Amino acid sequence: MTRTVFDCARVPGDNCSVQMVGQRDDVLRAAHDHLVSTHGMQAGDDLQQRVVRAVDEPPQRYGTWAH
């Protein structure tokens, strides 16, 4: 099983310590839902695409949130 990681602490703006690890589809869904319910981001395709890019980028590059 390949593990996917989403680290909310790397998302600019809010100071959040949540980190999600698991199968890709589960992490993508959980990260999207967390960002909407906890951080008030707008749900939808744009946010989902940003989450996908974030889990695919190396840790030093979480620049997908700016645009």
N, C-alpha and C positions, 0 to 999 in steps of 0.2 A: 504494500500500500504506500503510495506517495503521499506525503504530508504537505499541506498547504498552511501557510501562516499569514495571519493578518494582525498587525500590531497597531492598535489605535493610538498609541503614544506617538507614533510617527506622523499622524495626520495633523497638519498645522491648525492652530486655533485653540481647541480645547486641550486641557491637560488631562489625559485619560490613561489609565494603566491597564485597560483590557487588552488581552492578547488571545487570539483564537487559533487553535491548531486542530486540524482534522482533514477529512477528505475534502477535496476542492469544492464541490457543489455545496456541501454543508457549511464550509467557512464563508463562501461568497454570500450565501443567503443570510447567515447569521451576522456577518459584518454589515451588510446592507440594512438589515432590520435594526441593528444596534445604532448605526449612524442616524437613522430616522427617529427611533424612539428615544434615544438618549441625548443626541446632539441636535435634534430638530432639523436635520437636513431634509431636502425635498426628495421623496421616494420617486423612483422611476428609472428609465433606461440610462439616463446620463449618470446618475449615481452608481448604477450597477456597472457601467463601463469603467468608471473611475476606480471602483473596488477591484475589478478584474486587473486593470493596469497596475494598481498598487500591489497586489499579491504577486504579480509577475516581475516587478522591478526589483533591482538589487536594493538592499537596505539603505544605502546612502542616497538614493534617488526617490524620494516620495513627492516629487514635484507635480504630480497629476492633480493635486487638490486645488491648485491655484486657478485653474481655468475650468 
